[in-house]
Amino acid sequence: MKIDRQRRSSNVEDRRGQGPSYARGRGGGNSLLVNLAMGLLFSRAGRRLLIPLILIAIAGFVFFPDQMRGLLASVQGGQGAAPMSAPRGAASDKEVDFSTAVLGSTEDVWGKLFAKAGRTYHPAAMVIYSGGTRSACGSARAAMGPFYCPGDKKVYLDVSFFTQMARQMDAPGDFAQSYVIAHEIGHHVQDEFGILASAHKRQSALGRGSAKANAIQVQVELQADCLAGVWAGQAQTLSSVTLDAGDMKEAIKAAYAVGDDTLQRKARGVVVPESFTHGSARARMRAFTQGFEGKTIASCTSGF
Ligand SMILES: [Zn+2]
C-alpha cells in the first residue's frame, strides 16, 4: 500500500502522551541527570566514583571540548523533549502519519460516494492516544481496542493496537491497519445514515446482552466490515492510495484475525456463537469482500 501522494486528514487529534500513565513525566525534564548525580552523592560507592568522574569530565572538556559539548547537548535535548512527546514504542510519528493518510483517504472516498447519493458527508475526527483518554462514550483504554463513539463522532485509536495486531493476532501489514481504521469509519458512515441509532433502539427494546440484541450487533459489525470493503474497493479510484498485490489478502487475514470466533478460541479455547458481537471470521471476510466487489453504499444495505 502506498500513501505518499494521499492528502492527510485535518481531523486528527493527537493526544499521545496525555494518558494517565504518562502524566507523571511532565515537568521532570532533567530528572535523569539529577537522579544520577544524587545517586552518586548518596551511595558510598558513588562517592568513591564521584571524584574520578569529575576529573574525567574536566579532562574531557580540556582535551575534547566539541565532543563533550555535543554529548551534553544530546543528553539535555533528549530529556527536555521527552515529557511532551509520546513514549517510545507506544505510537510512533510514522504510524500517526499513516493513520492520518488513511483517514484522509476515507474522507475522499466517502465524500464522493455521499455526493453521488445526493448527500453531504460530515467527516469523523480521529483521536490518537496512548494509554488512556476520555470520550463521550466513557473513558478509553488501550486494552479496549479501536472504537467509534457516536456521542462525539470520533474514532478512538491507540496506536499500540497495531503492534499488538501484528504480534498477537498474526495480522501484520499496513493494509491490515488501514482495514481497522476503515471499519471504524464504517461505523461513522452507519451513524450518518441513522443506522447506529436505530440498531441501538432495537437492542434496548430486546434487552442488552440478550442473544437477539447480540445478533443485531453482529449485523452492525458485519455491515461496517462491508463498508470498509467499499473504501478498499474505491481507494485507488476516488483517493490517492495505491494498493499492492498482497493487500487484499492482508485485509482478509485481518478480518479473519479479529473475527469473534478466532478471538474467543484464542482466549478461551471454545467458541460460543450466541455471544458473538462482531461476527465469525468467515462472515467478516465475506462482508469485506461484498463491499470490496460491490464498491457502492448500496452493496452494503442488503444482507445485513
Ligand atoms: Zn466495529
Residues whose N, C-alpha, C, O or C-beta is under 5 A from the ligand:
A	BS01	ZN	E221 A224
